[in-house]
Amino acid sequence: MPGRAPPTRTVWAPGAAGRIEVLLDEPVGVPRGVGIVAHPQPLLGASARHKVPHVLAHALRDQGWLALRPNFRGVGASDGVHDHGNGEADDLLGLAQQARRDHPGLPLALMGFSFGAYVQSHVAARLGAQGEPARHVLLAGMPVGQVQDWRRYDPAPVEQAWLVHGELDERASLQALLDWARERRQPVFVVPGADHFFSSRLHLLRELVTAQLGGD
């Protein structure tokens, strides 16, 4: 229908461990940019269809961006097995490079939630080290240090990243993120009253995406 974005569809991308299943959200008209959205921890059952990456991808789409939501290794129909963020970062880096080849000249946005934010921090840092930084980076609910189930996360520092966190996050400590960000003089957007999943406050994530992309 004229003026209405097409439905989400599945495409495939190459990865170091095999094929990557990618949910693709296309905007109305010619894309203004390409965004890659990473989902939370697959060991807890999450996938690209989780509500938070869904909201982030649709916010990108509604701002005129092409949104790619890959399923991490071993999730959905993606090949491979979980690699604790290492292989997942390799896969997303390759996807970002492929997106730039397919859409030369368009800006790139990297967004992630929880485990996906941790992975995207490393992807963004590696792109920056290569002299090809992403235009926008938004990391929501990113875990730092040890979490409840004894997994440990060491995010990569990313200049100009937007760090968004719920005040009442029960899974990824806000205090740990603030301590991490303080050392790097990096601001954090704290959503008052929000839990880890931004329950009843997902509209604020949409508004942050809109604000971040507003200059493009």
C-alpha positions in Angstrom: 0.0 0.0 0.0 1.3 3.5 -0.8 2.8 5.2 2.3 2.9 1.9 4.3 6.1 0.0 5.0 6.2 -3.6 3.7 6.0 -6.4 6.2 9.1 -7.9 7.9 10.7 -10.5 5.7 13.6 -13.0 6.2 16.9 -12.7 4.2 20.2 -14.5 4.6 23.7 -13.3 5.1 27.1 -15.2 5.3 28.7 -15.6 8.6 32.0 -17.2 9.8 30.0 -20.2 11.2 27.5 -20.5 8.3 24.4 -18.7 7.2 22.8 -15.9 9.4 19.1 -15.6 9.4 18.2 -11.8 9.2 14.8 -10.1 9.7 14.6 -7.2 7.3 12.4 -4.2 7.8 12.3 -1.8 4.8 11.1 1.8 5.0 8.8 3.5 2.7 10.8 5.0 -0.2 14.5 5.1 -0.6 16.5 4.2 2.6 18.3 7.0 4.3 20.6 4.6 6.1 21.2 1.1 7.3 20.8 -0.1 10.9 21.8 -3.4 12.5 19.9 -4.3 15.7 21.2 -7.1 18.0 19.0 -9.2 20.3 19.5 -10.2 24.0 21.0 -13.4 25.4 20.2 -16.5 23.4 21.0 -18.7 26.3 17.9 -17.3 28.0 15.8 -18.0 24.9 16.0 -14.6 23.2 15.9 -14.0 19.4 15.6 -11.2 16.9 11.8 -11.3 17.5 12.2 -10.1 21.1 10.1 -7.1 21.8 13.0 -4.7 22.4 14.9 -5.3 19.2 11.5 -5.3 17.4 10.8 -1.8 18.7 14.3 -0.5 17.8 14.1 -2.0 14.3 10.7 -0.5 13.6 11.8 2.9 15.0 14.7 2.8 12.5 12.3 1.8 9.7 9.9 4.6 10.5 12.7 7.1 10.3 13.5 5.9 6.8 16.3 3.4 7.6 16.7 -0.1 6.4 16.7 -2.3 9.6 18.5 -5.6 9.8 17.8 -7.9 12.8 20.1 -10.9 12.7 19.6 -14.0 14.8 22.8 -14.9 16.6 24.6 -18.2 16.0 22.4 -21.2 16.8 19.2 -19.0 17.1 16.3 -19.5 14.8 17.6 -20.8 11.5 21.1 -19.3 11.9 24.0 -21.8 11.7 26.6 -22.3 14.4 26.6 -22.4 18.2 26.7 -19.7 20.9 30.2 -18.2 21.2 29.8 -15.9 24.3 29.9 -12.8 22.1 33.2 -13.4 20.3 31.9 -15.1 17.1 28.7 -13.1 17.3 30.8 -9.9 17.1 32.7 -11.4 14.1 29.3 -12.1 12.4 27.9 -8.6 13.0 31.1 -7.0 11.8 30.8 -9.0 8.6 27.2 -8.0 8.3 28.0 -4.3 8.7 30.7 -4.5 6.1 28.3 -6.3 3.7 25.6 -3.7 4.3 28.1 -0.9 3.4 29.0 -2.7 0.2 25.3 -3.2 -0.7 24.4 0.4 0.2 27.5 2.6 -0.5 27.3 6.1 0.9 24.5 5.4 3.4 25.2 6.0 7.1 25.4 3.0 9.4 23.7 2.7 12.8 24.4 -0.1 15.4 21.8 -0.8 18.1 21.6 -3.6 20.6 19.8 -4.6 23.8 21.4 -6.4 26.7 23.7 -9.1 25.4 23.2 -7.6 22.0 24.4 -4.2 23.3 27.5 -5.9 24.6 28.2 -7.5 21.3 27.5 -4.2 19.4 30.0 -2.3 21.6 32.8 -4.6 20.3 31.5 -4.3 16.7 31.5 -0.5 17.0 34.9 -0.4 18.5 36.4 -2.6 15.8 34.8 -0.4 13.0 36.2 2.7 14.7 39.7 1.1 14.9 39.4 0.4 11.1 38.7 4.1 10.5 35.1 3.4 9.5 33.0 4.2 12.6 29.2 3.8 12.6 27.3 7.1 12.4 25.1 6.2 15.4 25.5 3.7 18.2 22.7 3.0 20.8 23.3 0.4 23.5 20.4 -0.3 25.8 20.5 -2.3 29.0 24.1 -3.3 28.5 25.6 -5.6 31.1 28.9 -4.7 32.7 30.9 -7.1 34.9 29.3 -10.1 36.6 25.5 -10.6 36.3 23.2 -12.8 38.3 23.9 -16.1 36.6 27.7 -15.7 36.8 28.3 -14.6 33.2 30.8 -11.7 33.0 30.8 -8.9 30.4 33.6 -6.5 29.5 32.2 -4.1 26.9 34.4 -2.2 24.6 34.4 1.6 25.0 32.8 3.5 22.1 33.0 7.2 21.7 29.7 9.0 21.0 27.6 5.9 21.9 24.3 6.5 23.5 24.0 4.3 26.6 20.4 3.8 27.8 19.5 2.0 31.0 16.5 1.4 33.2 16.7 2.8 36.8 15.4 -0.4 38.2 17.2 -2.8 35.9 17.2 -6.1 37.8 19.5 -8.1 35.4 22.2 -5.6 34.4 23.4 -3.4 37.2 22.9 0.3 36.6 25.6 1.1 39.2 28.1 -1.2 37.4 27.4 0.7 34.1 27.7 4.1 35.8 31.1 3.1 37.3 32.2 1.9 33.9 31.0 5.0 32.1 32.4 7.3 34.7 36.0 6.1 34.0 35.4 6.8 30.3 33.5 10.1 30.9 30.6 8.7 28.9 27.0 9.9 29.6 24.2 7.5 30.4 20.5 8.1 29.7 18.7 6.7 32.7 14.9 5.9 32.3 13.3 6.4 35.7 11.2 3.5 36.9 12.2 1.3 34.0 13.2 -2.4 34.5 15.6 -4.3 32.3 13.0 -4.8 29.6 11.8 -1.2 29.6 8.3 -2.5 30.4 5.7 0.2 29.8 8.5 2.5 28.6 9.4 1.1 25.2 8.0 4.3 23.6 10.9 6.2 25.2 13.4 4.0 23.3 11.5 4.8 20.1 11.8 8.5 20.9 15.5 8.2 21.6 16.0 6.5 18.2 14.1 9.3 16.6 16.2 11.9 18.4 19.5 10.2 17.5 18.7 9.9 13.8 17.1 13.3 13.5 20.1 14.9 11.9 20.4 12.5 9.0 
